[in-house]
Amino acid sequence: CDKPRIWDIASDAGLKVWVCGSMNSNVRNKINGYFLPDPWSSEIPPQPGFLSPYLRFVQSNVQEHTRERMALNSGDYAKFLGFMMRHGLSAGTIASSARQLLSERGRRNRWKRAALLDRFQFDLFSHVYRKIAPDFATFFSNSTAYVQHRFWKYMEPERFPIPSSPEELSEYGPAILYGYQRMDDLIARFLKLAGEHTTLVLCTALSQHAYPTADEEGRKLFYRPREYKKLARFAGVTAPHSVSPLMARQFYLQFASEEEMRDAARKFESLSIGDQKILWVRPKGRDLFLDCALFTPQPDGTLMRKDGSGEQAPFNDYFYGVPDVMYGVHHPDGIFWIRQPGKIGWVHPEKVSLTTVAPTVLRLLGLQAPREMLAPPLSIAA
């Protein structure tokens, strides 16, 4: 998307902004305030640049959390801790981190780390919020969506045909409730931070619901490349490019020209195991979106080949499997909740389009929506 975001419009109007992790984020110009991209926006730098140690640490944990060993070293951990000590790390977050690590003995409770990230990010958010007093600020959290995707089966086992073990129900049954409780605590923190004179908006965009046929469809795992450059070399891709890992099995490659991108697309499409393509390939401009197409275990000794050349290589030398079944999937209904100072709440009688959100937020800021925002803003009752 190359159109201005809400924060671009607010910044250009002279308002001070603080963007803290909003998804699919970018900025058109130098921002009037602070800008922290979401963990999947690999090519977007933060503003100011001193936010980089935080962003690098979070990106590595989020993008590569499926690996047994991440690319972070002890220096990266030290930089992150030093950054947080100077930028709002609270005693409560330190205590929560210690409790989390202690609870992981026996490899239990590791899934709770997603909620721990929210605490670190809130500490940073509140530190900057108090420092610059922005006119417009955003905060993004994905932790509850993460547990909904992975653990819905254990919250409502009666809706899924294949039973869960008592150990799974004990470990993961409370996961989604835990996610909502942590989010509720987060909202309480925002209410306290904002005080009585600030408008608060909660927008979920999407929701989730159960996916009862997940087990029957046989998608027990997904695969990710071990090393993106090594895979590109085997495919015969020689043009310079950058790599942006996305969620789960997906990643982007960015090329200097559309011609180089299309040449790479043909080469990645040539990779197969028997009649099965290994990658789904989708070109877009000079970018190439890749998605692993395998969902069943590939035994050691399985060979992948390059169609045309006949060259072969062990598949498991280039990809690793991640056990994963999506037991919750996205639902188009979400929440759009506004708390205005000194005004009594009311319920809008119908559903509203997601495209209504941006014009409504701009109206709350006293700004005019640009022409490309076609939906009318909600009429906010006085």
ZATIRO-594316 format. One record per residue (C-alpha): x, y, z; residue in one letter. Coordinates in steps of 0.05 Angstrom, whole numbers, plus 5000, padded with zeros to 4 digits. Layout:
+------+------+------+--------+
|    X |    Y |    Z | residu |
+------+------+------+--------+
|    X |    Y |    Z |      a |
...
+------+------+------+--------+
END
This chain:
+------+------+------+--------+
|    X |    Y |    Z | residu |
+------+------+------+--------+
| 5000 | 5000 | 5000 |      c |
| 5030 | 5066 | 4979 |      d |
| 4974 | 5110 | 5005 |      k |
| 4982 | 5152 | 5068 |      p |
| 4965 | 5119 | 5134 |      r |
| 4928 | 5154 | 5190 |      i |
| 4994 | 5173 | 5222 |      w |
| 5021 | 5202 | 5157 |      d |
| 4960 | 5247 | 5152 |      i |
| 4965 | 5267 | 5225 |      a |
| 5040 | 5280 | 5221 |      s |
| 5033 | 5322 | 5158 |      d |
| 4980 | 5363 | 5194 |      a |
| 5031 | 5380 | 5248 |      g |
| 5006 | 5330 | 5301 |      l |
| 5056 | 5290 | 5341 |      k |
| 5048 | 5215 | 5332 |      v |
| 5074 | 5151 | 5364 |      w |
| 5064 | 5087 | 5323 |      v |
| 5081 | 5026 | 5365 |      c |
| 5080 | 4962 | 5323 |      g |
| 5019 | 4972 | 5279 |      s |
| 5014 | 4917 | 5226 |      m |
| 5033 | 4927 | 5153 |      n |
| 5063 | 4993 | 5174 |      s |
| 5104 | 5042 | 5134 |      n |
| 5114 | 5117 | 5132 |      v |
| 5116 | 5162 | 5071 |      r |
| 5163 | 5215 | 5099 |      n |
| 5200 | 5231 | 5163 |      k |
| 5149 | 5223 | 5218 |      i |
| 5134 | 5278 | 5269 |      n |
| 5146 | 5234 | 5329 |      g |
| 5165 | 5160 | 5337 |      y |
| 5152 | 5101 | 5290 |      f |
| 5164 | 5028 | 5308 |      l |
| 5146 | 4978 | 5251 |      p |
| 5112 | 4912 | 5265 |      d |
| 5158 | 4851 | 5271 |      p |
| 5142 | 4827 | 5200 |      w |
| 5161 | 4892 | 5164 |      s |
| 5233 | 4872 | 5155 |      s |
| 5254 | 4926 | 5106 |      e |
| 5223 | 4985 | 5144 |      i |
| 5270 | 5022 | 5192 |      p |
| 5245 | 5052 | 5257 |      p |
| 5245 | 5126 | 5271 |      q |
| 5287 | 5149 | 5308 |      p |
| 5341 | 5098 | 5294 |      g |
| 5356 | 5085 | 5367 |      f |
| 5295 | 5039 | 5368 |      l |
| 5333 | 4988 | 5325 |      s |
| 5359 | 4943 | 5382 |      p |
| 5288 | 4933 | 5406 |      y |
| 5261 | 4920 | 5336 |      l |
| 5317 | 4871 | 5318 |      r |
| 5306 | 4830 | 5382 |      f |
| 5230 | 4826 | 5372 |      v |
| 5235 | 4810 | 5298 |      q |
| 5283 | 4752 | 5311 |      s |
| 5237 | 4724 | 5365 |      n |
| 5174 | 4731 | 5324 |      v |
| 5198 | 4714 | 5254 |      q |
| 5242 | 4656 | 5274 |      e |
| 5208 | 4630 | 5337 |      h |
| 5200 | 4562 | 5305 |      t |
| 5275 | 4550 | 5301 |      r |
| 5309 | 4511 | 5356 |      e |
| 5366 | 4562 | 5354 |      r |
| 5356 | 4635 | 5334 |      m |
| 5405 | 4683 | 5303 |      a |
| 5411 | 4723 | 5367 |      l |
| 5474 | 4721 | 5408 |      n |
| 5490 | 4743 | 5479 |      s |
| 5508 | 4813 | 5453 |      g |
| 5438 | 4820 | 5423 |      d |
| 5406 | 4801 | 5490 |      y |
| 5451 | 4850 | 5527 |      a |
| 5433 | 4906 | 5478 |      k |
| 5359 | 4891 | 5486 |      f |
| 5363 | 4890 | 5561 |      l |
| 5404 | 4954 | 5563 |      g |
| 5355 | 4988 | 5516 |      f |
| 5295 | 4968 | 5559 |      m |
| 5330 | 4990 | 5623 |      m |
| 5337 | 5060 | 5592 |      r |
| 5268 | 5061 | 5561 |      h |
| 5216 | 5042 | 5613 |      g |
| 5228 | 4970 | 5635 |      l |
| 5184 | 4960 | 5696 |      s |
| 5194 | 4918 | 5758 |      a |
| 5129 | 4882 | 5741 |      g |
| 5156 | 4861 | 5673 |      t |
| 5221 | 4836 | 5704 |      i |
| 5181 | 4795 | 5755 |      a |
| 5135 | 4768 | 5701 |      s |
| 5195 | 4748 | 5658 |      s |
| 5227 | 4711 | 5717 |      a |
| 5162 | 4674 | 5733 |      r |
| 5154 | 4656 | 5659 |      q |
| 5224 | 4626 | 5654 |      l |
| 5214 | 4587 | 5718 |      l |
| 5147 | 4560 | 5693 |      s |
| 5180 | 4533 | 5630 |      e |
| 5216 | 4476 | 5665 |      r |
| 5199 | 4412 | 5628 |      g |
| 5183 | 4454 | 5566 |      r |
| 5114 | 4473 | 5592 |      r |
| 5082 | 4542 | 5584 |      n |
| 5128 | 4567 | 5528 |      r |
| 5066 | 4590 | 5491 |      w |
| 5056 | 4644 | 5544 |      k |
| 5117 | 4682 | 5518 |      r |
| 5072 | 4716 | 5467 |      a |
| 5036 | 4753 | 5522 |      a |
| 5103 | 4771 | 5555 |      l |
| 5122 | 4809 | 5492 |      l |
| 5061 | 4854 | 5504 |      d |
| 5089 | 4874 | 5572 |      r |
| 5156 | 4894 | 5543 |      f |
| 5122 | 4933 | 5487 |      q |
| 5075 | 4968 | 5535 |      f |
| 5134 | 4989 | 5578 |      d |
| 5167 | 5020 | 5517 |      l |
| 5101 | 5051 | 5494 |      f |
| 5086 | 5084 | 5560 |      s |
| 5157 | 5110 | 5566 |      h |
| 5153 | 5145 | 5499 |      v |
| 5081 | 5166 | 5510 |      y |
| 5099 | 5204 | 5574 |      r |
| 5161 | 5232 | 5541 |      k |
| 5131 | 5263 | 5479 |      i |
| 5056 | 5269 | 5497 |      a |
| 5032 | 5250 | 5426 |      p |
| 4967 | 5274 | 5395 |      d |
| 4957 | 5205 | 5363 |      f |
| 4987 | 5139 | 5384 |      a |
| 4977 | 5065 | 5365 |      t |
| 4994 | 5000 | 5399 |      f |
| 4989 | 4932 | 5366 |      f |
| 4984 | 4863 | 5399 |      s |
| 4979 | 4795 | 5365 |      n |
| 4986 | 4749 | 5426 |      s |
| 4912 | 4730 | 5433 |      t |
| 4906 | 4715 | 5358 |      a |
| 4967 | 4669 | 5366 |      y |
| 4935 | 4626 | 5420 |      v |
| 4867 | 4626 | 5384 |      q |
| 4900 | 4598 | 5321 |      h |
| 4937 | 4543 | 5357 |      r |
| 4895 | 4522 | 5417 |      f |
| 4821 | 4529 | 5402 |      w |
| 4813 | 4453 | 5400 |      k |
| 4833 | 4448 | 5473 |      y |
| 4784 | 4502 | 5495 |      m |
| 4724 | 4467 | 5460 |      e |
| 4746 | 4395 | 5451 |      p |
| 4674 | 4372 | 5441 |      e |
| 4673 | 4409 | 5373 |      r |
| 4731 | 4370 | 5344 |      f |
| 4723 | 4297 | 5322 |      p |
| 4793 | 4273 | 5342 |      i |
| 4800 | 4274 | 5419 |      p |
| 4856 | 4309 | 5455 |      s |
| 4899 | 4277 | 5508 |      s |
| 4890 | 4296 | 5581 |      p |
| 4960 | 4326 | 5580 |      e |
| 4941 | 4371 | 5521 |      e |
| 4876 | 4393 | 5554 |      l |
| 4913 | 4409 | 5618 |      s |
| 4968 | 4449 | 5584 |      e |
| 4929 | 4485 | 5530 |      y |
| 4856 | 4485 | 5552 |      g |
| 4863 | 4552 | 5590 |      p |
| 4906 | 4585 | 5535 |      a |
| 4853 | 4628 | 5501 |      i |
| 4822 | 4650 | 5567 |      l |
| 4893 | 4668 | 5590 |      y |
| 4902 | 4709 | 5527 |      g |
| 4837 | 4748 | 5539 |      y |
| 4856 | 4759 | 5612 |      q |
| 4923 | 4788 | 5592 |      r |
| 4889 | 4833 | 5540 |      m |
| 4839 | 4857 | 5593 |      d |
| 4897 | 4874 | 5638 |      d |
| 4929 | 4912 | 5580 |      l |
| 4866 | 4953 | 5569 |      i |
| 4866 | 4970 | 5644 |      a |
| 4937 | 4995 | 5636 |      r |
| 4918 | 5039 | 5578 |      f |
| 4859 | 5068 | 5615 |      l |
| 4905 | 5087 | 5672 |      k |
| 4959 | 5115 | 5626 |      l |
| 4911 | 5156 | 5584 |      a |
| 4871 | 5185 | 5641 |      g |
| 4802 | 5215 | 5635 |      e |
| 4817 | 5266 | 5580 |      h |
| 4841 | 5221 | 5524 |      t |
| 4799 | 5184 | 5471 |      t |
| 4814 | 5110 | 5468 |      l |
| 4798 | 5065 | 5408 |      v |
| 4800 | 4989 | 5408 |      l |
| 4797 | 4958 | 5338 |      c |
| 4807 | 4883 | 5327 |      t |
| 4797 | 4884 | 5251 |      a |
| 4785 | 4808 | 5251 |      l |
| 4761 | 4756 | 5300 |      s |
| 4768 | 4680 | 5301 |      q |
| 4725 | 4619 | 5307 |      h |
| 4735 | 4543 | 5312 |      a |
| 4762 | 4503 | 5253 |      y |
| 4735 | 4433 | 5271 |      p |
| 4760 | 4398 | 5207 |      t |
| 4833 | 4417 | 5218 |      a |
| 4854 | 4347 | 5240 |      d |
| 4816 | 4312 | 5184 |      e |
| 4848 | 4355 | 5130 |      e |
| 4915 | 4326 | 5151 |      g |
| 4955 | 4391 | 5155 |      r |
| 4998 | 4369 | 5214 |      k |
| 5058 | 4414 | 5201 |      l |
| 5088 | 4466 | 5156 |      f |
| 5158 | 4474 | 5129 |      y |
| 5206 | 4534 | 5130 |      r |
| 5273 | 4542 | 5095 |      p |
| 5333 | 4530 | 5139 |      r |
| 5374 | 4583 | 5102 |      e |
| 5340 | 4627 | 5050 |      y |
| 5405 | 4641 | 5012 |      k |
| 5424 | 4568 | 5010 |      k |
| 5355 | 4551 | 4980 |      l |
| 5362 | 4606 | 4929 |      a |
| 5430 | 4580 | 4907 |      r |
| 5402 | 4510 | 4896 |      f |
| 5345 | 4538 | 4856 |      a |
| 5395 | 4576 | 4813 |      g |
| 5374 | 4646 | 4834 |      v |
| 5435 | 4691 | 4826 |      t |
| 5405 | 4761 | 4823 |      a |
| 5416 | 4803 | 4886 |      p |
| 5354 | 4804 | 4932 |      h |
| 5333 | 4816 | 5003 |      s |
| 5291 | 4768 | 5045 |      v |
| 5232 | 4785 | 5091 |      s |
| 5206 | 4725 | 5131 |      p |
| 5131 | 4729 | 5146 |      l |
| 5086 | 4687 | 5190 |      m |
| 5091 | 4611 | 5191 |      a |
| 5114 | 4583 | 5124 |      r |
| 5114 | 4647 | 5082 |      q |
| 5169 | 4696 | 5061 |      f |
| 5181 | 4752 | 5011 |      y |
| 5240 | 4764 | 4965 |      l |
| 5253 | 4834 | 4938 |      q |
| 5290 | 4844 | 4873 |      f |
| 5318 | 4905 | 4837 |      a |
| 5278 | 4892 | 4774 |      s |
| 5214 | 4857 | 4752 |      e |
| 5255 | 4816 | 4702 |      e |
| 5300 | 4788 | 4757 |      e |
| 5239 | 4773 | 4799 |      m |
| 5204 | 4734 | 4743 |      r |
| 5268 | 4694 | 4729 |      d |
| 5271 | 4676 | 4803 |      a |
| 5197 | 4657 | 4803 |      a |
| 5208 | 4607 | 4747 |      r |
| 5267 | 4576 | 4784 |      k |
| 5231 | 4569 | 4850 |      f |
| 5170 | 4540 | 4815 |      e |
| 5215 | 4485 | 4786 |      s |
| 5229 | 4455 | 4854 |      l |
| 5188 | 4392 | 4867 |      s |
| 5184 | 4325 | 4903 |      i |
| 5156 | 4276 | 4852 |      g |
| 5094 | 4311 | 4824 |      d |
| 5087 | 4357 | 4884 |      q |
| 5110 | 4429 | 4878 |      k |
| 5149 | 4451 | 4940 |      i |
| 5132 | 4526 | 4936 |      l |
| 5072 | 4567 | 4917 |      w |
| 5098 | 4628 | 4880 |      v |
| 5062 | 4695 | 4872 |      r |
| 5096 | 4754 | 4837 |      p |
| 5079 | 4826 | 4853 |      k |
| 5118 | 4881 | 4820 |      g |
| 5191 | 4869 | 4837 |      r |
| 5172 | 4826 | 4898 |      d |
| 5163 | 4751 | 4900 |      l |
| 5117 | 4720 | 4952 |      f |
| 5134 | 4648 | 4969 |      l |
| 5093 | 4598 | 5010 |      d |
| 5113 | 4526 | 5025 |      c |
| 5062 | 4478 | 4995 |      a |
| 5078 | 4416 | 5037 |      l |
| 5038 | 4396 | 5099 |      f |
| 5057 | 4323 | 5109 |      t |
| 5122 | 4296 | 5140 |      p |
| 5179 | 4284 | 5091 |      q |
| 5223 | 4226 | 5115 |      p |
| 5299 | 4231 | 5115 |      d |
| 5326 | 4214 | 5047 |      g |
| 5270 | 4249 | 5010 |      t |
| 5300 | 4284 | 4949 |      l |
| 5276 | 4348 | 4918 |      m |
| 5295 | 4364 | 4846 |      r |
| 5300 | 4421 | 4798 |      k |
| 5255 | 4407 | 4738 |      d |
| 5293 | 4415 | 4674 |      g |
| 5363 | 4404 | 4701 |      s |
| 5348 | 4341 | 4740 |      g |
| 5393 | 4364 | 4797 |      e |
| 5372 | 4334 | 4864 |      q |
| 5386 | 4348 | 4938 |      a |
| 5360 | 4322 | 5005 |      p |
| 5297 | 4361 | 5021 |      f |
| 5310 | 4361 | 5096 |      n |
| 5377 | 4395 | 5086 |      d |
| 5340 | 4456 | 5060 |      y |
| 5275 | 4456 | 5100 |      f |
| 5254 | 4440 | 5171 |      y |
| 5185 | 4420 | 5193 |      g |
| 5145 | 4456 | 5247 |      v |
| 5088 | 4417 | 5280 |      p |
| 5027 | 4461 | 5273 |      d |
| 4952 | 4454 | 5262 |      v |
| 4908 | 4516 | 5257 |      m |
| 4850 | 4500 | 5304 |      y |
| 4823 | 4572 | 5300 |      g |
| 4815 | 4611 | 5235 |      v |
| 4798 | 4683 | 5220 |      h |
| 4727 | 4708 | 5221 |      h |
| 4709 | 4775 | 5187 |      p |
| 4672 | 4804 | 5247 |      d |
| 4712 | 4846 | 5296 |      g |
| 4705 | 4900 | 5349 |      i |
| 4707 | 4976 | 5340 |      f |
| 4701 | 5008 | 5409 |      w |
| 4710 | 5082 | 5424 |      i |
| 4716 | 5114 | 5494 |      r |
| 4709 | 5190 | 5490 |      q |
| 4721 | 5235 | 5551 |      p |
| 4657 | 5259 | 5584 |      g |
| 4610 | 5223 | 5536 |      k |
| 4560 | 5168 | 5549 |      i |
| 4569 | 5104 | 5508 |      g |
| 4521 | 5079 | 5456 |      w |
| 4517 | 5019 | 5409 |      v |
| 4516 | 5027 | 5334 |      h |
| 4457 | 4985 | 5310 |      p |
| 4489 | 4954 | 5248 |      e |
| 4556 | 4925 | 5230 |      k |
| 4603 | 4975 | 5197 |      v |
| 4656 | 4963 | 5144 |      s |
| 4728 | 4960 | 5165 |      l |
| 4740 | 5017 | 5116 |      t |
| 4699 | 5061 | 5163 |      t |
| 4753 | 5059 | 5217 |      v |
| 4805 | 5105 | 5186 |      a |
| 4757 | 5162 | 5167 |      p |
| 4726 | 5158 | 5237 |      t |
| 4793 | 5162 | 5272 |      v |
| 4813 | 5221 | 5229 |      l |
| 4747 | 5256 | 5247 |      r |
| 4763 | 5244 | 5321 |      l |
| 4830 | 5279 | 5307 |      l |
| 4794 | 5337 | 5273 |      g |
| 4824 | 5319 | 5205 |      l |
| 4793 | 5308 | 5137 |      q |
| 4798 | 5239 | 5105 |      a |
| 4834 | 5237 | 5037 |      p |
| 4796 | 5221 | 4974 |      r |
| 4820 | 5148 | 4971 |      e |
| 4784 | 5134 | 5037 |      m |
| 4716 | 5123 | 5005 |      l |
| 4675 | 5101 | 5066 |      a |
| 4640 | 5156 | 5107 |      p |
| 4661 | 5164 | 5180 |      p |
| 4614 | 5142 | 5235 |      l |
| 4571 | 5197 | 5264 |      s |
| 4597 | 5201 | 5335 |      i |
| 4542 | 5220 | 5384 |      a |
| 4555 | 5281 | 5427 |      a |
+------+------+------+--------+
END
